Amino acid sequence: MDSLAVTNVNDMVEYIYSLSSMALLWNVPKQYIKNILMRQTSNGVLHVPKEYGMFRAA
């Protein structure tokens, strides 16, 4: 409840790399970030709490 349920970690990686505020990560391989996020999944779902911001589906 009150979280974004991400089932495609690749989409989250692409989103992270699209943020100008995350420019420091642009030199980090995407696979490295994906591996970190995959370790945080539960039953194939990455839960992003609302504390990290609001997402709007389009």
MODELLER restraints for C-alpha pairs under 7 A, 6 or more apart:
rsr = mdl.restraints
at = mdl.atoms
rsr.add(forms.Gaussian(group=physical.xy_distance, feature=features.Distance(at['CA:2:A'], at['CA:49:A']), mean=6.47, stdev=0.5))
rsr.add(forms.Gaussian(group=physical.xy_distance, feature=features.Distance(at['CA:2:A'], at['CA:50:A']), mean=5.94, stdev=0.5))
rsr.add(forms.Gaussian(group=physical.xy_distance, feature=features.Distance(at['CA:3:A'], at['CA:47:A']), mean=6.04, stdev=0.5))
rsr.add(forms.Gaussian(group=physical.xy_distance, feature=features.Distance(at['CA:3:A'], at['CA:48:A']), mean=5.30, stdev=0.5))
rsr.add(forms.Gaussian(group=physical.xy_distance, feature=features.Distance(at['CA:3:A'], at['CA:49:A']), mean=4.30, stdev=0.5))
rsr.add(forms.Gaussian(group=physical.xy_distance, feature=features.Distance(at['CA:3:A'], at['CA:50:A']), mean=5.29, stdev=0.5))
rsr.add(forms.Gaussian(group=physical.xy_distance, feature=features.Distance(at['CA:4:A'], at['CA:47:A']), mean=5.64, stdev=0.5))
rsr.add(forms.Gaussian(group=physical.xy_distance, feature=features.Distance(at['CA:4:A'], at['CA:48:A']), mean=4.96, stdev=0.5))
rsr.add(forms.Gaussian(group=physical.xy_distance, feature=features.Distance(at['CA:4:A'], at['CA:49:A']), mean=6.43, stdev=0.5))
rsr.add(forms.Gaussian(group=physical.xy_distance, feature=features.Distance(at['CA:5:A'], at['CA:45:A']), mean=6.02, stdev=0.5))
rsr.add(forms.Gaussian(group=physical.xy_distance, feature=features.Distance(at['CA:5:A'], at['CA:46:A']), mean=5.73, stdev=0.5))
rsr.add(forms.Gaussian(group=physical.xy_distance, feature=features.Distance(at['CA:5:A'], at['CA:47:A']), mean=4.75, stdev=0.5))
rsr.add(forms.Gaussian(group=physical.xy_distance, feature=features.Distance(at['CA:5:A'], at['CA:48:A']), mean=6.48, stdev=0.5))
rsr.add(forms.Gaussian(group=physical.xy_distance, feature=features.Distance(at['CA:6:A'], at['CA:45:A']), mean=5.53, stdev=0.5))
rsr.add(forms.Gaussian(group=physical.xy_distance, feature=features.Distance(at['CA:6:A'], at['CA:46:A']), mean=4.94, stdev=0.5))
rsr.add(forms.Gaussian(group=physical.xy_distance, feature=features.Distance(at['CA:6:A'], at['CA:47:A']), mean=6.28, stdev=0.5))
rsr.add(forms.Gaussian(group=physical.xy_distance, feature=features.Distance(at['CA:7:A'], at['CA:44:A']), mean=6.20, stdev=0.5))
rsr.add(forms.Gaussian(group=physical.xy_distance, feature=features.Distance(at['CA:7:A'], at['CA:45:A']), mean=4.87, stdev=0.5))
rsr.add(forms.Gaussian(group=physical.xy_distance, feature=features.Distance(at['CA:7:A'], at['CA:46:A']), mean=6.45, stdev=0.5))
rsr.add(forms.Gaussian(group=physical.xy_distance, feature=features.Distance(at['CA:9:A'], at['CA:34:A']), mean=6.68, stdev=0.5))
rsr.add(forms.Gaussian(group=physical.xy_distance, feature=features.Distance(at['CA:10:A'], at['CA:34:A']), mean=6.89, stdev=0.5))
rsr.add(forms.Gaussian(group=physical.xy_distance, feature=features.Distance(at['CA:13:A'], at['CA:30:A']), mean=6.82, stdev=0.5))
rsr.add(forms.Gaussian(group=physical.xy_distance, feature=features.Distance(at['CA:13:A'], at['CA:33:A']), mean=6.86, stdev=0.5))
rsr.add(forms.Gaussian(group=physical.xy_distance, feature=features.Distance(at['CA:13:A'], at['CA:34:A']), mean=6.27, stdev=0.5))
rsr.add(forms.Gaussian(group=physical.xy_distance, feature=features.Distance(at['CA:16:A'], at['CA:22:A']), mean=6.79, stdev=0.5))
rsr.add(forms.Gaussian(group=physical.xy_distance, feature=features.Distance(at['CA:17:A'], at['CA:26:A']), mean=6.57, stdev=0.5))
rsr.add(forms.Gaussian(group=physical.xy_distance, feature=features.Distance(at['CA:40:A'], at['CA:46:A']), mean=6.31, stdev=0.5))
